[in-house]
C-alpha cells in the first residue's frame, strides 16, 4: 500500500473514530445479534470457552468490538490499526467494559511483533483495505505453529452489492478492493486446513428494505452498522432468510461468491 493510500485510510478512519461514543459500540452483540452471522460462526468455531488465556492479535481493530469481546472472555488481546483514532477508541471501549487491551498503531503489512507470537490472528473487514499478500505474509510470520487465522471481508462479484458500493461512496474509502478468488488462493498457498463460508445471499433483502422502503441514504447511513442496531426489529425478516441461505449454500456452495461477506478460517502450517 502506498503512503498516499495509507494516509487516506488513516484520515478517513480517524474522522470516523472521533464521531463515535465509546459507550455506543456494540460488543456482546458479536455473539447475540441475529444480523452478525459471521461473528456468531467464528465464535462457535474458535470455541468461546477456549478463548481464555489465548494470545490474540486483531489487525484493523476499528471501533474495538472484537478486541474487547475477546478480552472479556479472558484472552490477552493486542488491538492494532493504521488509525490512531481507532486504536484510542478501542481502548476507551475496553475501559467502558472494564477490561484491558494492548493498543498499537501500525499497518497490516508491517506488524511490530516477533515471529511465533500469537495463538489467533483476527482480521474483520480489513484485508480489502490493504496489500493482501504482504499482510498475509505478516500473519504467517507472527502466528504460532498451528495458530489460527480468522478473517472476513466483502466479496467482489455480486452485481447488486456493487451497485450499493457505488451509492455508498461517502461512507467507504476510495481504495477498498473487495476480495476475489485470487485472495482465497493466496490463503490456501500459505495455510493448511482452510475453510471458507459465505454469508448474506438472500439476507441482502434487508438492504433492499433499507433503500426502497425505509429510504435510508446509503451515502449517509452505514448499512453494515445499522443492521446491528436494528437486530431485534429485523429478526422476523432476517431469520427466515438466513435459514434459506444456509440451505442454498449447503447445496450450491459456489453461491458463496455471490454473497456479501466471506469468512476464512485457516490453520498455520508451522515454521
Secondary structure, 3 states (H helix, E strand, C coil): CCHHHHHHHHHHHHHHHHCCCHHHCCCCHHHHCCCCHHHHHHHHHHCHHHCCCCEEEEECCCCCHHHHHHHHCCCEEEEEECCHHHHHHHHHHHHHCCCCCEEEECCCCCCCCCCCCEEEEEEECCHHHCCHHHHHHHHHHHEEEEEEEEEEEEECCCHHHHHHHHHCHHHCCCCCCCECHHHHHHHHHHEEEEEEEEECCHHHHHHHHHHHHCCCCCCCCCHHHHHHHCHHHHHHHHHHHHHHHHHHHHHCHHHHHHCCEEEEEEEECCC
